[in-house]
Amino acid sequence: MNATDETKLAELIVSVLPEGSVVRVCSDDRESVRYAVRDGNLKLRSVILRRASLRRLLHDPIGFVKVEYLQRELKKAAKQSREFNYPRPTRLHRPAVVPERMRAMAGIF
């Protein structure tokens, strides 16, 4: 497997967007494939696909189902979001919020 396979998969995913509206952009890092979206009818402006996730998708036995799901999500995001990321960023933990009363008791200002 090489970067060409990942790039072909990325192109397959973004192929659901209107013809001529997607342009591949040079990425600052080697870990992602980036596209710019130029279409006045769409809110979406950028698509960022992580190479490690694309590699896992290539070897997944039901990867074709997941690609169809990603294409559907991308079409939906094109009208609602400015940026589409795969995989989606997750927040496992919220920042700890210390109540005012507890800070006063602990001497935290």
Summary of the structure (lengths in Angstrom):
residues: 109
radius of gyration: 19.1
end to end distance: 54.6
largest distance: 61.7
contacts: 249
relative contact order: 0.16
helix: 42%
strand: 17%
